[in-house]
């Protein structure tokens, strides 16, 4: 039985969907003014794996991941670039989709944008005003009155008195309470604006997710997810405004993934250790390495990025592909005790480190079967390994496709310190193309047939110097990998 750690209660609970056999799930997505960073990449992979496992467990999953395409940061970046806001957001939405594709993250069933749901947002704000949970400030902004919601703090565990003690109020603050947050922002000169009952303006950040999730999934659904940094205030505010507007529980299970750290420090631009997904993809032989790296840590805990961590992920993934090499998987894939242990790990709050360890155990069994010539058994094990890997979004390549890619060395910081771009350290070796390697292997095979072992050894050494490893197979076939 699937157990999920519920951030709302602080404990693992048996998952019981509101509708039998169906899961409705909302995950906070991207604010599209820049490229996805490694923290975003982890969030995308984590909830993609959650979705895959739910689906593989027999549930019909409706998966919603929103796009924030209007907010202060977007407006500021568009002004800085001197480009229309819509051009900026479309450019980064395309980049976001490209990053998802590279990481093997499936596009959501619904991908609502804030600018496409203004009527729903305005209607929810109006309900909150009508029910006296919101008010219009002297500056024209509409604010949510936190004190009116008696359960505020239930998700984060924060108390109103403690929050007020640490709050800061500007001199011209229009709020009645320093904890109140904006639902609708009155238009400022030169900013995008939409008509509303309170005059031209645009939505606050928190209200968009409430309005869009309720519109698509209803006012009470199964799972809401996002990064740990969204727990407070974003998700706390979502609960307050949605429950008040809809008189509903809103969400049964809240899930939050942990932070990404770099060399045991928080990732940030100010520290010069900030990485986009595109940075990291430049430093690995294949995007599956990044996915494997993320799967190696439990989603709720922090994950520490170092050059060594990516290299270890690369080596571990390579072991799986080496086991699959040269074996045609049986069809259909069998279900053995290994599958049972894998599923049990995933049912235990999506424990991917244990699930990945089970894949490595299967690979060892597969290698043993291959070495012993038990090819039927090897084919069954290969099929099971591929099937379980697919549940995690890995092992989708042909073995040769990964093994012939050149391993790279990861950088721990972008060149120049603090740059958002960069290509990392140079790839190791690599002067020879695939065609060059194939030609040299043919020459080596011919030399061996002619018993010219000196020439055969010379070619092997030449290939080894370029980082190419040869594996001579029975029957005279030679496989290679970088």
DODREN-934858 format. One record per residue (C-alpha): residue number from 1; residue in one letter; x negated, y negated, z. Coordinates in steps of 0.5 Angstrom, whole numbers, always signed. Each point is the difference from the previous one (the first is absolute). Layout:
BEGIN
<torvex NUM,A,<X,Y,Z>>
...
end
This chain:
BEGIN
<torvex 1,X,<+0,+0,+0>>
<torvex 2,X,<-3,-7,-2>>
<torvex 3,X,<-2,-4,+6>>
<torvex 4,X,<-1,-8,-1>>
<torvex 5,X,<-3,-5,+5>>
<torvex 6,X,<+5,-5,+0>>
<torvex 7,X,<-3,-7,+2>>
<torvex 8,X,<+6,-2,+3>>
<torvex 9,X,<+0,+5,+5>>
<torvex 10,X,<-7,+1,+1>>
<torvex 11,X,<+0,+8,-1>>
<torvex 12,X,<+1,+6,-5>>
<torvex 13,X,<+7,+2,-2>>
<torvex 14,X,<+3,+5,-4>>
<torvex 15,X,<+2,-3,-6>>
<torvex 16,X,<+8,+0,-2>>
<torvex 17,X,<+2,-4,-6>>
<torvex 18,X,<+7,-4,+1>>
<torvex 19,X,<+2,+4,-6>>
<torvex 20,X,<-1,+7,-1>>
<torvex 21,X,<-6,+2,-5>>
<torvex 22,X,<-1,-7,-2>>
<torvex 23,X,<-5,-6,+3>>
<torvex 24,X,<+1,-7,-1>>
<torvex 25,X,<-7,-4,+1>>
<torvex 26,X,<-2,-7,-1>>
<torvex 27,X,<-8,-2,+0>>
<torvex 28,X,<-2,-7,+0>>
<torvex 29,X,<-4,-1,-6>>
<torvex 30,X,<-5,-6,-3>>
<torvex 31,X,<+0,-7,+0>>
<torvex 32,X,<-2,-1,-7>>
<torvex 33,X,<-5,-6,+0>>
<torvex 34,X,<-7,+4,+0>>
<torvex 35,X,<-2,+7,-1>>
<torvex 36,X,<+1,+6,+5>>
<torvex 37,X,<-5,+1,+5>>
<torvex 38,X,<-2,+6,+3>>
<torvex 39,X,<+5,+0,+6>>
<torvex 40,X,<+5,-1,-5>>
<torvex 41,X,<-2,+6,-4>>
<torvex 42,X,<+0,+4,+7>>
<torvex 43,X,<+7,-2,+1>>
<torvex 44,X,<+2,+2,-7>>
<torvex 45,X,<-3,+7,+0>>
<torvex 46,X,<+2,+1,+7>>
<torvex 47,X,<+8,-1,-2>>
<torvex 48,X,<-1,+3,-7>>
<torvex 49,X,<-2,+7,+4>>
<torvex 50,X,<+6,-1,+5>>
<torvex 51,X,<+4,+0,-6>>
<torvex 52,X,<-3,+6,-4>>
<torvex 53,X,<+1,+4,+7>>
<torvex 54,X,<+7,-2,+1>>
<torvex 55,X,<+1,+2,-7>>
<torvex 56,X,<-4,+6,+0>>
<torvex 57,X,<+4,+2,+6>>
<torvex 58,X,<+7,+0,-4>>
<torvex 59,X,<+2,-7,+2>>
<torvex 60,X,<+3,-5,-5>>
<torvex 61,X,<-4,-6,+1>>
<torvex 62,X,<+2,-7,-2>>
<torvex 63,X,<-6,-4,+1>>
<torvex 64,X,<+0,-8,+0>>
<torvex 65,X,<-6,-4,+0>>
<torvex 66,X,<+1,-7,-1>>
<torvex 67,X,<-4,-6,-3>>
<torvex 68,X,<-1,-7,+3>>
<torvex 69,X,<+0,-5,-6>>
<torvex 70,X,<+1,-6,+4>>
<torvex 71,X,<-3,-3,+6>>
<torvex 72,X,<-5,-5,+3>>
<torvex 73,X,<-6,+4,-3>>
<torvex 74,X,<+2,+1,-7>>
<torvex 75,X,<+2,-7,+0>>
<torvex 76,X,<-7,-3,+2>>
<torvex 77,X,<-3,+5,-4>>
<torvex 78,X,<+4,-2,-7>>
<torvex 79,X,<-2,-7,+2>>
<torvex 80,X,<-7,+1,+1>>
<torvex 81,X,<+0,+4,-7>>
<torvex 82,X,<+4,-5,-3>>
<torvex 83,X,<+4,+5,-3>>
<torvex 84,X,<+8,+1,+1>>
<torvex 85,X,<+2,+4,+5>>
<torvex 86,X,<+3,+6,-4>>
<torvex 87,X,<-6,+0,-4>>
<torvex 88,X,<-4,+2,+6>>
<torvex 89,X,<+5,+5,+3>>
<torvex 90,X,<+1,+4,-7>>
<torvex 91,X,<-8,+0,+0>>
<torvex 92,X,<-1,+3,+7>>
<torvex 93,X,<+6,+5,-1>>
<torvex 94,X,<-3,+3,-6>>
<torvex 95,X,<-7,+0,+4>>
<torvex 96,X,<+4,+3,+6>>
<torvex 97,X,<+3,+6,-5>>
<torvex 98,X,<-6,+1,-3>>
<torvex 99,X,<-3,+1,+7>>
<torvex 100,X,<+5,+5,+2>>
<torvex 101,X,<-1,+4,-7>>
<torvex 102,X,<-7,+0,+2>>
<torvex 103,X,<+1,+3,+7>>
<torvex 104,X,<+5,+5,-2>>
<torvex 105,X,<+6,-4,+3>>
<torvex 106,X,<+7,+1,-3>>
<torvex 107,X,<+4,-6,-1>>
<torvex 108,X,<+6,-1,+4>>
<torvex 109,X,<+7,+2,-2>>
<torvex 110,X,<+2,-7,+2>>
<torvex 111,X,<-5,-6,+0>>
<torvex 112,X,<+4,-6,+2>>
<torvex 113,X,<-3,-7,-1>>
<torvex 114,X,<+2,-6,+5>>
<torvex 115,X,<+1,-5,-6>>
<torvex 116,X,<+5,+5,-3>>
<torvex 117,X,<+4,+1,+6>>
<torvex 118,X,<+2,-7,+2>>
<torvex 119,X,<+7,+1,+1>>
<torvex 120,X,<+0,+6,+5>>
<torvex 121,X,<-5,-4,+4>>
<torvex 122,X,<+4,-6,+0>>
<torvex 123,X,<+6,+4,+2>>
<torvex 124,X,<-4,+3,+6>>
<torvex 125,X,<-2,-7,+2>>
<torvex 126,X,<+7,-2,+0>>
<torvex 127,X,<+2,+5,+4>>
<torvex 128,X,<-5,-1,+5>>
<torvex 129,X,<+2,-7,+1>>
<torvex 130,X,<+8,+1,+0>>
<torvex 131,X,<-2,+5,+6>>
<torvex 132,X,<-4,-5,+3>>
<torvex 133,X,<-6,+4,+0>>
<torvex 134,X,<-3,-6,-5>>
<torvex 135,X,<+0,-7,+0>>
<torvex 136,X,<-2,-6,-5>>
<torvex 137,X,<-6,-4,+3>>
<torvex 138,X,<-1,-7,+0>>
<torvex 139,X,<-5,+1,-6>>
<torvex 140,X,<+5,+4,-4>>
<torvex 141,X,<-3,+7,+1>>
<torvex 142,X,<+5,+5,+2>>
<torvex 143,X,<-3,+4,+7>>
<torvex 144,X,<+2,+6,+3>>
<torvex 145,X,<+1,-1,+7>>
<torvex 146,X,<-4,+6,+4>>
<torvex 147,X,<+3,-1,+7>>
<torvex 148,X,<+7,+2,-3>>
<torvex 149,X,<-3,+7,-2>>
<torvex 150,X,<+0,+4,+7>>
<torvex 151,X,<-5,+5,-3>>
<torvex 152,X,<-5,-4,-3>>
<torvex 153,X,<-7,+3,+1>>
<torvex 154,X,<+3,+8,+0>>
<torvex 155,X,<-5,+2,-5>>
<torvex 156,X,<-6,-4,+2>>
<torvex 157,X,<+1,+0,+7>>
<torvex 158,X,<-1,-7,+1>>
<torvex 159,X,<+4,-4,+5>>
<torvex 160,X,<+3,-7,-1>>
<torvex 161,X,<-3,-3,+6>>
<torvex 162,X,<-7,+2,-2>>
<torvex 163,X,<+1,-2,-7>>
<torvex 164,X,<+2,-7,+2>>
<torvex 165,X,<-6,-1,+5>>
<torvex 166,X,<-5,+1,-6>>
<torvex 167,X,<+4,-4,-5>>
<torvex 168,X,<-2,-7,-3>>
<torvex 169,X,<+5,-5,-3>>
<torvex 170,X,<-2,-5,-4>>
<torvex 171,X,<+2,-8,+1>>
<torvex 172,X,<+6,+0,-5>>
<torvex 173,X,<+2,+7,+1>>
<torvex 174,X,<+7,+1,-2>>
<torvex 175,X,<+1,+7,+4>>
<torvex 176,X,<+5,+0,+6>>
<torvex 177,X,<-5,+6,+2>>
<torvex 178,X,<-7,+1,-2>>
<torvex 179,X,<+1,+7,-1>>
<torvex 180,X,<+6,-2,-5>>
<torvex 181,X,<-2,+2,-7>>
<torvex 182,X,<+2,-3,-7>>
<torvex 183,X,<+5,+4,-4>>
<torvex 184,X,<+1,-6,-6>>
<torvex 185,X,<-5,-5,-1>>
<torvex 186,X,<+2,-7,-3>>
<torvex 187,X,<-3,-2,-6>>
<torvex 188,X,<-6,-4,+0>>
<torvex 189,X,<-3,-4,-6>>
<torvex 190,X,<-3,+4,-6>>
<torvex 191,X,<+2,+7,+3>>
<torvex 192,X,<+5,+5,-3>>
<torvex 193,X,<+7,-1,+3>>
<torvex 194,X,<+7,+3,-1>>
<torvex 195,X,<+7,-3,+2>>
<torvex 196,X,<+3,+3,+7>>
<torvex 197,X,<+5,-3,+5>>
<torvex 198,X,<-5,-3,+3>>
<torvex 199,X,<-3,-4,-6>>
<torvex 200,X,<-6,+2,-5>>
<torvex 201,X,<-5,+5,+3>>
<torvex 202,X,<-3,+7,+0>>
<torvex 203,X,<+0,+6,+5>>
<torvex 204,X,<-4,+1,+6>>
<torvex 205,X,<-4,+6,+0>>
<torvex 206,X,<+3,+5,+5>>
<torvex 207,X,<+7,-1,-3>>
<torvex 208,X,<-1,+3,-7>>
<torvex 209,X,<-2,+7,+3>>
<torvex 210,X,<+6,+0,+4>>
<torvex 211,X,<+5,-2,-6>>
<torvex 212,X,<-3,+4,-5>>
<torvex 213,X,<-1,+6,+4>>
<torvex 214,X,<+8,+0,+2>>
<torvex 215,X,<+2,-2,-7>>
<torvex 216,X,<-4,+7,-3>>
<torvex 217,X,<+1,+4,+6>>
<torvex 218,X,<+5,-2,+4>>
<torvex 219,X,<+0,-3,+7>>
<torvex 220,X,<-2,+6,+4>>
<torvex 221,X,<-5,+5,-3>>
<torvex 222,X,<-6,+5,+1>>
<torvex 223,X,<-7,-3,+0>>
<torvex 224,X,<-3,-7,+0>>
<torvex 225,X,<-8,+0,-1>>
<torvex 226,X,<-6,-5,-1>>
<torvex 227,X,<-6,-1,+3>>
<torvex 228,X,<-2,-1,+7>>
<torvex 229,X,<-1,-8,-1>>
<torvex 230,X,<+8,+0,-2>>
<torvex 231,X,<+2,+3,+6>>
<torvex 232,X,<+1,-7,+4>>
<torvex 233,X,<+3,-5,-2>>
<torvex 234,X,<+2,+2,-7>>
<torvex 235,X,<+3,+7,+2>>
<torvex 236,X,<+3,-3,+6>>
<torvex 237,X,<+3,-6,-3>>
<torvex 238,X,<+3,+5,-5>>
<torvex 239,X,<+3,+4,+5>>
<torvex 240,X,<+3,-6,+4>>
<torvex 241,X,<+3,-3,-6>>
<torvex 242,X,<+3,+6,-4>>
<torvex 243,X,<+3,+3,+7>>
<torvex 244,X,<+3,-7,+1>>
<torvex 245,X,<+3,-1,-7>>
<torvex 246,X,<+2,+7,-1>>
<torvex 247,X,<+2,+2,+7>>
<torvex 248,X,<-4,+7,-1>>
<torvex 249,X,<-6,+4,+2>>
<torvex 250,X,<-4,-2,-6>>
<torvex 251,X,<-5,+5,+0>>
<torvex 252,X,<-1,+7,+3>>
<torvex 253,X,<-7,+1,-1>>
<torvex 254,X,<-6,-5,+0>>
<torvex 255,X,<-7,+2,-3>>
<torvex 256,X,<-6,-4,+0>>
<torvex 257,X,<-7,+2,-3>>
<torvex 258,X,<-6,-3,+4>>
<torvex 259,X,<-6,-5,-2>>
<torvex 260,X,<-6,+1,-5>>
<torvex 261,X,<-6,-2,+4>>
<torvex 262,X,<-7,-1,-4>>
<torvex 263,X,<-6,+3,+4>>
<torvex 264,X,<+4,+0,+6>>
<torvex 265,X,<+2,-8,-1>>
<torvex 266,X,<+7,-3,-2>>
<torvex 267,X,<+0,-1,-8>>
<torvex 268,X,<+1,-7,-1>>
<torvex 269,X,<-3,-5,-5>>
<torvex 270,X,<-3,-4,+5>>
<torvex 271,X,<-5,+6,+2>>
<torvex 272,X,<-1,+1,-7>>
<torvex 273,X,<+2,+7,+0>>
<torvex 274,X,<+7,-1,-4>>
<torvex 275,X,<+1,+5,-5>>
<torvex 276,X,<+5,+0,-6>>
<torvex 277,X,<+2,+7,-2>>
<torvex 278,X,<-3,-2,-7>>
<torvex 279,X,<-7,-1,+4>>
<torvex 280,X,<+1,+7,+3>>
<torvex 281,X,<+2,+4,-6>>
<torvex 282,X,<-7,-3,-3>>
<torvex 283,X,<-4,+4,+5>>
<torvex 284,X,<+3,+7,-1>>
<torvex 285,X,<+0,+5,-6>>
<torvex 286,X,<+8,+1,+0>>
<torvex 287,X,<+5,-4,+4>>
<torvex 288,X,<+2,+7,+3>>
<torvex 289,X,<-6,-1,+5>>
<torvex 290,X,<+3,-6,+3>>
<torvex 291,X,<+7,+4,+1>>
<torvex 292,X,<-4,+5,+3>>
<torvex 293,X,<-4,-5,+4>>
<torvex 294,X,<+7,-2,+3>>
<torvex 295,X,<+3,+7,+1>>
<torvex 296,X,<-6,+1,+4>>
<torvex 297,X,<+3,-4,+6>>
<torvex 298,X,<+6,+0,+4>>
<torvex 299,X,<+5,-5,-3>>
<torvex 300,X,<+1,-3,+7>>
<torvex 301,X,<-7,-1,+2>>
<torvex 302,X,<-5,-5,-3>>
<torvex 303,X,<-4,+2,-6>>
<torvex 304,X,<-8,-2,+0>>
<torvex 305,X,<-3,-1,-7>>
<torvex 306,X,<-7,+1,-1>>
<torvex 307,X,<-4,+2,-6>>
<torvex 308,X,<-1,+6,+3>>
<torvex 309,X,<+7,+1,+1>>
<torvex 310,X,<+2,+0,-7>>
<torvex 311,X,<-6,+4,-2>>
<torvex 312,X,<+2,+6,+5>>
<torvex 313,X,<+7,-1,-3>>
<torvex 314,X,<-3,+1,-7>>
<torvex 315,X,<-4,+6,+2>>
<torvex 316,X,<+6,+3,+4>>
<torvex 317,X,<+5,-1,-7>>
<torvex 318,X,<-6,+3,-4>>
<torvex 319,X,<+0,+6,+4>>
<torvex 320,X,<+7,+1,-1>>
<torvex 321,X,<-1,-1,-8>>
<torvex 322,X,<-6,+5,+0>>
<torvex 323,X,<+5,+5,+3>>
<torvex 324,X,<+5,-1,-6>>
<torvex 325,X,<-5,+0,-5>>
<torvex 326,X,<+1,+5,-5>>
<torvex 327,X,<+6,+3,+3>>
<torvex 328,X,<+7,+0,-4>>
<torvex 329,X,<+5,-1,+6>>
<torvex 330,X,<+5,+6,+0>>
<torvex 331,X,<+8,-2,-1>>
<torvex 332,X,<+4,-1,+4>>
<torvex 333,X,<-5,-2,+6>>
<torvex 334,X,<+1,+5,+6>>
<torvex 335,X,<+2,-2,+7>>
<torvex 336,X,<-5,+3,+5>>
<torvex 337,X,<-2,-1,+7>>
<torvex 338,X,<-4,-6,-2>>
<torvex 339,X,<+6,-4,-3>>
<torvex 340,X,<+4,+1,+7>>
<torvex 341,X,<-6,-3,+4>>
<torvex 342,X,<-1,-6,-5>>
<torvex 343,X,<+8,-1,+0>>
<torvex 344,X,<-1,+1,+8>>
<torvex 345,X,<-5,-6,+0>>
<torvex 346,X,<+4,-4,-4>>
<torvex 347,X,<+6,+1,+4>>
<torvex 348,X,<-4,-2,+6>>
<torvex 349,X,<+1,-8,-2>>
<torvex 350,X,<-4,+1,-6>>
<torvex 351,X,<-6,+2,+2>>
<torvex 352,X,<-4,+0,-6>>
<torvex 353,X,<-7,+1,+3>>
<torvex 354,X,<+2,+7,+2>>
<torvex 355,X,<+4,+1,-7>>
<torvex 356,X,<-7,-2,-3>>
<torvex 357,X,<-4,+5,+4>>
<torvex 358,X,<+5,+6,-2>>
<torvex 359,X,<-1,-2,-8>>
<torvex 360,X,<-8,+1,+2>>
<torvex 361,X,<+2,+7,+3>>
<torvex 362,X,<+4,+2,-6>>
<torvex 363,X,<-6,-3,-4>>
<torvex 364,X,<-5,+5,+4>>
<torvex 365,X,<+5,+6,-1>>
<torvex 366,X,<+0,-2,-8>>
<torvex 367,X,<-8,+0,+0>>
<torvex 368,X,<+0,+7,+3>>
<torvex 369,X,<+5,+3,-5>>
<torvex 370,X,<-4,-3,-6>>
<torvex 371,X,<-7,+3,+3>>
<torvex 372,X,<+3,+6,+1>>
<torvex 373,X,<+3,+1,-7>>
<torvex 374,X,<+7,+0,+3>>
<torvex 375,X,<+3,-5,-6>>
<torvex 376,X,<+8,+2,+1>>
<torvex 377,X,<-1,-2,+8>>
<torvex 378,X,<-4,-6,-2>>
<torvex 379,X,<+5,-2,-5>>
<torvex 380,X,<+6,+0,+5>>
<torvex 381,X,<-5,-4,+5>>
<torvex 382,X,<-1,-5,-5>>
<torvex 383,X,<+7,-1,-1>>
<torvex 384,X,<+2,-1,+7>>
<torvex 385,X,<-6,-5,+1>>
<torvex 386,X,<+2,-4,-6>>
<torvex 387,X,<+8,+0,+2>>
<torvex 388,X,<-2,-2,+7>>
<torvex 389,X,<-5,-5,-2>>
<torvex 390,X,<+6,-3,-4>>
<torvex 391,X,<+4,-1,+6>>
<torvex 392,X,<-6,-5,+2>>
<torvex 393,X,<-1,-3,-7>>
<torvex 394,X,<-7,+3,-1>>
<torvex 395,X,<-3,+6,-4>>
<torvex 396,X,<+4,-3,-6>>
<torvex 397,X,<-6,+0,-5>>
<torvex 398,X,<-3,+6,-4>>
<torvex 399,X,<-6,+2,+4>>
<torvex 400,X,<-5,-2,-6>>
<torvex 401,X,<+3,-7,+0>>
<torvex 402,X,<-2,-2,+7>>
<torvex 403,X,<-6,+4,+0>>
<torvex 404,X,<-3,-3,-6>>
<torvex 405,X,<+1,-7,+3>>
<torvex 406,X,<-6,-3,+3>>
<torvex 407,X,<+0,-1,+7>>
<torvex 408,X,<-1,-7,+3>>
<torvex 409,X,<-3,-3,+6>>
<torvex 410,X,<+5,-4,+4>>
<torvex 411,X,<-2,-7,+2>>
<torvex 412,X,<+2,-3,+7>>
<torvex 413,X,<+1,-7,-2>>
<torvex 414,X,<+1,-4,-6>>
<torvex 415,X,<-7,-2,-3>>
<torvex 416,X,<-1,-8,+2>>
<torvex 417,X,<+4,+1,+7>>
<torvex 418,X,<+7,-2,+0>>
<torvex 419,X,<+1,+1,-7>>
<torvex 420,X,<+7,+3,-2>>
<torvex 421,X,<-3,+3,-6>>
<torvex 422,X,<-6,+4,-1>>
<torvex 423,X,<-2,+7,-3>>
<torvex 424,X,<-4,+3,+5>>
<torvex 425,X,<-6,+4,+0>>
<torvex 426,X,<-2,+2,-7>>
<torvex 427,X,<+2,+7,-2>>
<torvex 428,X,<-5,+6,+1>>
<torvex 429,X,<-4,+2,-6>>
<torvex 430,X,<+4,+1,-6>>
<torvex 431,X,<-4,-2,-7>>
<torvex 432,X,<+3,+6,-3>>
<torvex 433,X,<+7,+0,-3>>
<torvex 434,X,<+5,+6,+0>>
<torvex 435,X,<-2,+2,-7>>
<torvex 436,X,<-8,-1,+1>>
<torvex 437,X,<+1,+5,+6>>
<torvex 438,X,<+4,+5,-4>>
<torvex 439,X,<-5,+0,-6>>
<torvex 440,X,<-6,+1,+5>>
<torvex 441,X,<+4,+6,+3>>
<torvex 442,X,<+1,+3,-7>>
<torvex 443,X,<-8,-1,-1>>
<torvex 444,X,<-1,+3,+7>>
<torvex 445,X,<+4,+6,-2>>
<torvex 446,X,<-3,+1,-7>>
<torvex 447,X,<-7,+0,+4>>
<torvex 448,X,<+2,+5,+5>>
<torvex 449,X,<+2,+5,-6>>
<torvex 450,X,<-7,-1,-3>>
<torvex 451,X,<-3,+1,+7>>
<torvex 452,X,<-3,-7,+0>>
<torvex 453,X,<+1,-1,+7>>
<torvex 454,X,<-5,-6,+0>>
<torvex 455,X,<+5,-4,-4>>
<torvex 456,X,<+6,+3,+4>>
<torvex 457,X,<-3,-3,+6>>
<torvex 458,X,<-2,-6,-3>>
<torvex 459,X,<+7,-1,-2>>
<torvex 460,X,<+2,+2,+7>>
<torvex 461,X,<-4,-5,+3>>
<torvex 462,X,<+1,-6,-5>>
<torvex 463,X,<+8,+1,+2>>
<torvex 464,X,<-2,+1,+7>>
<torvex 465,X,<-4,-7,+0>>
<torvex 466,X,<+7,-3,-3>>
<torvex 467,X,<+4,+3,+6>>
<torvex 468,X,<+3,+5,-4>>
<torvex 469,X,<+0,+7,+3>>
<torvex 470,X,<+1,+7,-4>>
<torvex 471,X,<+3,+6,+2>>
<torvex 472,X,<-1,+6,-4>>
<torvex 473,X,<+6,+5,+0>>
<torvex 474,X,<+0,+7,-2>>
<torvex 475,X,<+1,+1,-7>>
<torvex 476,X,<-5,-5,-2>>
<torvex 477,X,<+5,-6,+1>>
<torvex 478,X,<-3,-6,+4>>
<torvex 479,X,<+4,-5,+3>>
<torvex 480,X,<-2,-7,+3>>
<torvex 481,X,<+2,-6,+4>>
<torvex 482,X,<-3,-6,+3>>
end
